[in-house]
Amino acid sequence: MIGGLLASVLVAGLPAAADAAVSPAAKATTAGVTAPAGAKHHWGPVRSAAGHSGHAAADVWITDFGAETFAVSGTLRDRDPHRDHCAYIRARFHYVGGGTGWAQPRSTCRPSGAFRMSSDGEITRVDVRVCVLDRGRRTTSSCHVDVIRAEDIANWPR
């Protein structure tokens, strides 16, 4: 009974106690959202810091942390009106055996574009960095990083 009630509250989009334990950027509600192939958990939106007139945003999906190869995928959106400002995303993987590795960055200057970044092994956490990319200067600005750990998603509704 309680599980059914919680599920109906989550589907309706109302705040629930289980939702409060998760970071504000992380949303377990996936109604009306389509997962990329192989993705299992919807982390939700990650948005760059507000710039002078626009921002970049990514709708992020992840695979299970126990997988040998971990993937971060989703849709990257350019919300900056300047012609040479684009959306940029990059992931840093923290490996079980120690050490870190950066995935190749992805960017789009269109309203939206798909992305997928994979680790080279089992990980303990991933840092997802979303920025505004200035193509002319080849620099990023207004960056925001979301840290995603296995314990953050361990108790999400399945």
RODO-2510 file (C-alpha; in nm, 4 decimals, decimal comma):
residues 158
     n   res          X          Y          Z
     1     m     0,0000     0,0000     0,0000
     2     i     0,2717     0,2486     0,0972
     3     g     0,4847     0,1510    -0,2042
     4     g     0,1894     0,2089    -0,4369
     5     l     0,1168     0,5428    -0,2734
     6     l     0,4806     0,6505    -0,3057
     7     a     0,4855     0,5459    -0,6711
     8     s     0,1713     0,7461    -0,7439
     9     v     0,3167     1,0509    -0,5667
    10     l     0,6380     1,0259    -0,7700
    11     v     0,4488     0,9845    -1,0980
    12     a     0,2319     1,2846    -1,0137
    13     g     0,5477     1,4887    -0,9646
    14     l     0,4757     1,5834    -0,6041
    15     p     0,7666     1,5960    -0,3587
    16     a     0,8137     1,2802    -0,1558
    17     a     1,0350     1,1878     0,1374
    18     a     1,2399     0,9536    -0,0813
    19     d     1,2978     1,2347    -0,3301
    20     a     1,4243     1,4684    -0,0564
    21     a     1,7181     1,2369     0,0191
    22     v     1,8540     1,2854    -0,3336
    23     s     2,0448     1,5889    -0,4599
    24     p     1,8183     1,8627    -0,6016
    25     a     1,9580     1,8016    -0,9498
    26     a     1,8723     1,4330    -0,9312
    27     k     1,5195     1,3399    -1,0201
    28     a     1,3902     0,9841    -1,0143
    29     t     1,0709     1,0784    -1,1926
    30     t     1,0950     0,9735    -1,5558
    31     a     0,7382     1,0203    -1,6762
    32     g     0,7418     1,1428    -2,0354
    33     v     1,1206     1,1109    -2,0687
    34     t     1,2837     0,8560    -2,2997
    35     a     1,6078     0,6909    -2,1891
    36     p     1,9012     0,6591    -2,4299
    37     a     1,9908     0,3001    -2,5234
    38     g     2,1517     0,1174    -2,2307
    39     a     2,0814     0,3919    -1,9761
    40     k     1,9053     0,2842    -1,6587
    41     h     1,8851     0,5813    -1,4201
    42     h     1,7629     0,9327    -1,4992
    43     w     1,9844     1,1743    -1,3054
    44     g     1,8002     1,4733    -1,4459
    45     p     1,9051     1,8170    -1,5625
    46     v     2,2549     1,9542    -1,5128
    47     r     2,2763     2,3229    -1,6000
    48     s     2,5776     2,5488    -1,6336
    49     a     2,6013     2,8525    -1,4105
    50     a     2,4117     3,1499    -1,5507
    51     g     2,6236     3,3484    -1,7916
    52     h     2,5766     3,7005    -1,9183
    53     s     2,2782     3,6029    -2,1340
    54     g     2,2485     3,2281    -2,1644
    55     h     2,3474     2,8848    -2,0413
    56     a     2,4052     2,5225    -2,1381
    57     a     2,1975     2,2333    -2,0068
    58     a     2,2139     1,8550    -2,0223
    59     d     1,9489     1,5939    -1,9478
    60     v     2,1656     1,3181    -1,7978
    61     w     2,1096     0,9404    -1,7880
    62     i     2,3517     0,6874    -1,6369
    63     t     2,4071     0,3117    -1,6335
    64     d     2,4614     0,0985    -1,3205
    65     f     2,7765     0,1659    -1,1199
    66     g     2,8482    -0,2089    -1,0987
    67     a     2,8882    -0,2358    -1,4767
    68     e     3,2378    -0,2923    -1,6141
    69     t     3,1922     0,0066    -1,8436
    70     f     2,9911     0,2970    -1,7007
    71     a     2,8155     0,5366    -1,9402
    72     v     2,6799     0,8891    -1,9113
    73     s     2,4429     0,9821    -2,1932
    74     g     2,1545     1,2093    -2,2782
    75     t     2,0731     1,5344    -2,4532
    76     l     2,2895     1,8473    -2,4503
    77     r     2,1141     2,1808    -2,5076
    78     d     2,2596     2,5153    -2,6167
    79     r     2,0575     2,7935    -2,4517
    80     d     2,2891     3,0856    -2,5300
    81     p     2,1794     3,3248    -2,8082
    82     h     2,5352     3,4216    -2,9076
    83     r     2,6436     3,2611    -3,2334
    84     d     2,9839     3,1439    -3,1091
    85     h     2,8626     3,0226    -2,7686
    86     c     2,7814     2,6526    -2,7535
    87     a     2,6885     2,3873    -2,4963
    88     y     2,9754     2,1717    -2,3651
    89     i     2,9811     1,8589    -2,1464
    90     r     3,2607     1,6451    -2,0098
    91     a     3,2786     1,3620    -1,7561
    92     r     3,5575     1,2672    -1,5159
    93     f     3,5477     0,9067    -1,3983
    94     h     3,6903     0,7996    -1,0602
    95     y     3,8006     0,4355    -1,0893
    96     v     3,7587     0,1600    -0,8268
    97     g     4,1320     0,0796    -0,8312
    98     g     4,2250     0,4465    -0,7900
    99     g     4,2939     0,7232    -1,0354
   100     t     4,0714     0,9287    -1,2603
   101     g     4,0173     0,9703    -1,6301
   102     w     3,8459     1,2329    -1,8431
   103     a     3,6117     1,1401    -2,1275
   104     q     3,6474     1,3308    -2,4527
   105     p     3,4295     1,6432    -2,4299
   106     r     3,1147     1,6767    -2,6359
   107     s     2,9606     2,0011    -2,7556
   108     t     2,6780     2,1308    -2,9702
   109     c     2,5972     2,4720    -3,1125
   110     r     2,2501     2,3583    -3,2166
   111     p     1,9449     2,3780    -2,9914
   112     s     2,0072     2,0159    -2,8856
   113     g     2,2243     1,7152    -2,9577
   114     a     2,2815     1,3677    -2,8166
   115     f     2,5934     1,2698    -2,6214
   116     r     2,7448     0,9514    -2,4752
   117     m     3,0649     0,9153    -2,2714
   118     s     3,1985     0,5853    -2,1326
   119     s     3,4530     0,4847    -1,8687
   120     d     3,7390     0,2402    -1,9249
   121     g     3,6435     0,0299    -1,6221
   122     e     3,4378     0,0095    -1,3033
   123     i     3,3988     0,3426    -1,1222
   124     t     3,3004     0,4779    -0,7801
   125     r     3,1808     0,8204    -0,8968
   126     v     3,1532     1,0464    -1,1988
   127     d     3,1794     1,4255    -1,2149
   128     v     2,9571     1,5661    -1,4911
   129     r     3,0704     1,9136    -1,5985
   130     v     2,8439     2,1371    -1,8117
   131     c     2,9745     2,4691    -1,9460
   132     v     2,9251     2,7361    -2,2091
   133     l     3,1911     2,6986    -2,4800
   134     d     3,3227     3,0066    -2,6606
   135     r     3,4241     2,8634    -2,9996
   136     g     3,6176     3,1724    -3,1051
   137     r     3,8392     3,1776    -2,7954
   138     r     3,8344     2,7983    -2,7418
   139     t     3,7530     2,8455    -2,3738
   140     t     3,4776     2,7343    -2,1396
   141     s     3,2955     2,9500    -1,8863
   142     s     3,0008     2,9393    -1,6455
   143     c     3,0782     2,5757    -1,5596
   144     h     2,8815     2,3656    -1,3119
   145     v     2,9788     2,0186    -1,1872
   146     d     2,7371     1,7547    -1,0563
   147     v     2,9016     1,4719    -0,8612
   148     i     2,7172     1,1401    -0,9035
   149     r     2,8010     0,8508    -0,6686
   150     a     2,6555     0,5021    -0,6345
   151     e     2,5097     0,5861    -0,2924
   152     d     2,3217     0,8809    -0,4468
   153     i     2,1099     0,6475    -0,6580
   154     a     2,1146     0,3310    -0,4428
   155     n     1,7645     0,3756    -0,2989
   156     w     1,5891     0,5243    -0,5986
   157     p     1,2602     0,3613    -0,6947
   158     r     1,3107     0,0971    -0,9601
***
